[in-house]
Amino acid sequence: MCTLIAALCATLLPATADAAPAPGVRASYANPVRTDGHVDAAATIERLQAMNAGTYAFLVQNETDWHDLEAFLPPAQTAGLAVWAYLVPPTECPGGTSCAEYLPHKKDYTAWAKAIGSLSQHYPVLKAWAIDDFNHNLPFFTASYTKQIRDAGRAVQPGLEFYPVVYSDAVTTSFVDAYGGNIDNLIMPFRDDPHRNTLWTGGVSAQLDTLVTRLAAKNRKLILMVYASTLSATTVAPDVAYVRAVTAAGLQYTAAGKIAGVVQYALPLTAGRPQKSDESFAHTGNGGLVFTVHPDTATKAGDFAAASTTIHLDDGSSSCRMVLWHGDDRAGSSPAGYHFKQAQVGGTQVWQRDVATEDTDWYTSAPIDLTPRLTGGSAVLTLRLYEAKAVADYEVVARFDDVSLTGCHVADPGFESTGGWTFSRKNGDVNGGQHTYDPAYSTSVLAAVGALYAA
């Protein structure tokens, strides 16, 4: 808890908060270091500084969080760390949507706004407040009520900004027209909507381009939220490479002045921990190629996700043979004729296996002679999951690893590094990518983000 001296010193600071930095935000949200159930402010700030994060979004959800926020602000003020108070909406309130257990102000978001404004007067480092899953609660947060709560905070602290969390599919023209004047910026979590996953990164730019243009109509910007912790209702947890790729894209848009910055979703600040709910998709090592069709997902015949690389003959070799390690999570008793693991060379299919053929272990293909498919000593190798027939609700996770080649080679046969394979998909209901399990994920991801934030 803050000492009396620290509290008195803080009250002597200027009473007007600096404007929240629109461009250039480099932030992290939640998942602090905790001691005895409380936020360890010193340790959390130390880890944020190691990440080169200039802003921390402090989640206020549980019984002790508001008091922990009050205790966090004096050392944050000393460290020059900007803070956002990050509230939950009625759909996430402890104890249910009445918010009776959401303390201290329960379901009165006007009172929350005033209290945050008052804290900001004493600790100008508290620059903004946010509400999670805002667009899932629009019947409660009407445009007029949103104006009311934003105005309430700014009446106490004129520099206080308001950032609702709005998912991409809800950032419509009508939403921007109705709410754009009642917010400052918005936080947009990237989850590859409408395909909900933390494996595919190829859609970041297209999604940002659309929303940047839409928000510009009201002179507003978005802050990109990157899933650095497991997203619910997904199959593959984000790995370090995923976080690095989405963060790098966001920082490029930030540098260009198109978005206001980047915030990490629940990047774990306690060192040495694996990713929440992660698993290895590798046969050997830590890296593997994974393809997914989620539950309750409709696919069309011909849909696929694929990974491609180039095969080259070894020096002095005139032949090329391949053995594939492959697996999936479908038992041999599963319905057949829908999902197929396939290999193509030079655009011609050279191998396929129905996911219903074997059980859930790893298996090898018979040796495949690729020599006739090479042109000038090379060809493109493509591994993919292909939909032979449409499904409505038939989930699968398919895996490849350890591409064994004789007389020829590819850049990364074991999927242990990045950059050796390129990825493609048709329609997006089948997803694929490279995934690397990291038993010390929290340490590795903080270092990766820190390097990007420092650039």
Buried (B, 14 or more C-beta within 10 A) or exposed (E): EBEEEBBEBBEEBEEEBEEBBBEBBBBBBBBBBBEEEBBBBEBBBBBBBBBBBBBBBBBBBBEBBBBBBBBBBBBBBEBEBBBBBBBBBBEBBBEEBEBEEBBEBBBBBBBBBBBBBBBBBBBBBBBBBBBBBBBBBBEBBEBEBBBBBBEBBBEBBEBBBBBBBBBBEBBBEEBBEBBBBBBBBBBBBBBBBEBBBBBBBBBBEEBBEEBBEBBEEBEBBBBBBBBBBBBEEBBBBBBBBBBBBBBBBBBBBBEEEBBBBBBBBBBBBBBEBBBBEBBBBBBEBBBBBBBBBBEEBEBEEEBBBBBBBBBBBBEEBEBBBBBBBBBBBBEEEBEBEBBBBBBBBBEEEBBBBBBBBBBEEBBEBEEBEBBEBBEEBBBBBBBBBBBBBBBEEBBBBBBBBBBBBBBBBBEBBBBBEBEBBEBEBBBBBBBBBBBBBBEEBBBBBBEBBBEBBEE
